[in-house]
Amino acid sequence: MTTSPLPLGEIQQNKSLRASVTDALRSAIILGDLEEGRLYSAPALAAALGVSATPVREAMMDLAGEGLVTTMKNKGFRITEMTGADLEEQTQVRQLLEGPAMRAIAGHLPEEDLPALRSLAEEIVEGARQGDLHAYLRGDRVFHARLLEHTGNRRLVDLTTRLRGQTRLRALRTLADSGRLVHSAQEHHDLLDHLVAGDGEAAHELIVRHLGHTSRLWSTGEEEDGTAPAPLLDLVSPR
């Protein structure tokens, strides 16, 4: 068990306590602030967040359902380990799902939804600019879910959001400190531009490239981490 201070994000007062704690813990896992393979107790996490242990236990059960933690009876919660090969496979599945989805919704976003989407895109950019990575990840999660909702396919939204939450972005803080994350964050505005213009092919190409950074550059700080056993068959690019 760890008793050292834990770098967890602030609780969002505009959400239910359970949802806020879940968001904070999910972000900490994605960023690597909660170490893979390590066992954490609900009381220790609760103390770091300034809440009682009950919403932490509830949040961890939600995250167990997402595959981010494993419940260890009477001990706590162990953070699920993700290898480079795991991340590469996960990203490829996301590309196969989200690429065609962006192509399908291009030119079909309702005008009344655009201000909220633009606001979310700017929230992501500002999070990158300020180095507030918990805000960055929250905005990114909501932005992409809102876009995918326009497919009308609830299972697609649920699956892609679940996969997004399983990502590990250990190098994200380093990229934010160097200013490189702002450029990537701006791609959310670029994606919206393509969708509004009805350019499905450009939207498809951008999201596939954007997601590729998740398992390579953002997770390791390098484009290739060398941990996958072999290059995956390219299922995304046309032959």
N, C-alpha and C positions, 0 to 999 in steps of 0.2 A: 504494500500500500504506500502511496505517496502522501507526505505531509507538507511538501514544499509548496510555495505559492504557485497557483495555476493561472496562466494568461488567458482568461476567458473573456468573451465580449460582454458588453453591457446588456442588461435586460431591457427589452423594448416595452415601455409602459402601455403602448397602444394595442397590445396583443394580450391574449390570455397568458397567465404565468407559465402554464405548461408549454404553450407554443413558443414563448420567448426563451425559455430554458432550452427547449429542443433546438432552436435556431442557434443559440450561443454554443451549445455543445457540438452541434454538427459542424459549425464553422471551425471550432477548435480542432476537431478531428481532421477536417480537410486541410487545414494549414499545418498540421503536424504539431500543434501546441500540446495536444494530448497524444502521447507516444504510442505507436503501434505495438501491440503485444503486451502492453503494460496494464496492470490491474489497478482500477480506481474505485474508491468507495463512494457511495452516495453522500455520506456526511462531508467528506473532503471536498467534493465538487460543490456541494451546497454552500459550504463555508466560503469558497472562492467566489461564488455568485451572489452571496448575501441573501439566500433563500433557505427554506426548510428542505429537509431531505426528501419529502414526499414528491414535489414536482420534479425533482431530479430523477427519482426512481421511475416516475411516469414517463419522463422524457427519454430515459435510457431504454425503456421498453419499446417506445416508438422507434428509436434508433436501432434497436435489435431487429425490429421488423424490416428496417431498411438495409440490414446487413452490415451496419457500421460497428456494432459491438456484439459481444457474446455475454450473456448473463451467467455468472458464476455463483451458484447457490450459496447463500450465507457469506459470500466473500466480496462481491461487487461486480464490476463490469470490465471486461477485457476488450481493448480496442482491436478491431479486426486488422490484420496485416494485409497489405496489398503490394504485390510484386510489380516490377516493371511490365512483365508479361500480362498480368491481370489488367493493368491500366491501359495497355495497348489494345487488348481485346475489348475492354469496356468502351474505349473511345471509338473504335471501329463500329460497334453496335450503335452508338449514339449518332455517328455520321450517317449510317444507313437509315436511321429513323428520322433524324432532324433535317437532313438534306432534302429528301423528297417532300417533307412537310413544308419547308420554306418555299419550295418551288410551287406547291399547291396553293398556298395562301397568298402568293404574290398578286397584287392587284385587287385583293378581296378584303383588305382591312377597312372596317367601317370608319368613316371620317371622325365620328365622335369618340373613337377609342384612341386616336393618335396623340392627343395631348398627354394622356396618362402614360402612354408608352414612351413618348419623348422625355417625360419627367423621370421615368425609371432609367432610361438610357443615360440621362445626365447625372442621376444619382450614382450610377456605376462609375462614370468618369470622375465625378467628384470624390468618390471613395478611393479610387486609384490615386488621384492627385494628392489627397490628404493622407494617404497611407492608412485609411480606416478600412482594413481588409474585411472585417466582419460586416460592415455596411456594404462593401463591394460585393461580397458573396450573397448577402440577402437580396440586394437589388438584382444581381445576375440571375438568381434562382427564380424570382418573381417575374422578371422580364421575359425569360424564355418560356416559362409556363403560360404566361398571358398570350404570347404569340401562338403557341401550340394549341391553346384552347380554340383558336379560330379554325382548326381542322374539324372541330366537332367530335373528335375522338377522345373520349375520357380516358380510355386505357392507354392511349399513346401519351397523353399528358402525364399520367401517373407513372408509367414506366420510365420515360425520359427524365422526369424529375427525380425519381429514385436513383437512376444511374448517375445523374449529375451530383447527387449528394454523396455518392461513394467515391468520387474523385479525390485524389491526394494532390495538393498543390504546395508542396514543401518549399518551393523556391519563390512563391508568390511575394513574400515579404521582401526578399532581396531584389526582385524585379521592381517592386513599388519604390524601394529606396533609391534605385538607380534611375527612376523615371520612365523605365521601359514599359511599365504596365499601363500608363496613360494612353499610349498609342493603341494598345490592344483594346482598351475600354472604349475608345472612339469607334471601334468597329460595330458597336451596338447601334450607333447613329447611322453608320454606313449601311448596315443591314436593313434598318427601317427605310432608308432612302430607296434601296432596291425594291423592297416590298411595296412601297407606295407607288413607285414608278411601274410596277407590274413586271419587273425584270426577274423572272423566276430563275433563270440560269445563273445570273450574277448572285442572287441570294443563296442559291444552292452552293455555288463555288465558295462564297465567303464563309458560310457556316461550317462547311467541311474543313476548310483551312483553319478557321477559328478553333474548332473543337480539337484539331490535331495538336495545337499548342498545349492543350490541357494535359495530355499524357506524356509530353516530351519537354518542351521548354518550361512550362509552369511547374511541373512536378519535380524536375531535376536541375533546372537552370541551363540545360543543354538541349539541343534539338533531338539528340538521340542519347539514351542512357545506357544502351548496351546490355540491358538485363533481360530482354526478351530472348527466348531460346533461338529464334530464327525470325527473319522478316515475315510478317503476315502476308498472305495472298491479298492483293489489292482488290477489295470488294466494292470500292467507292468510285474510282475513276473509270470512265469508259475505256474499253479495250480498243 
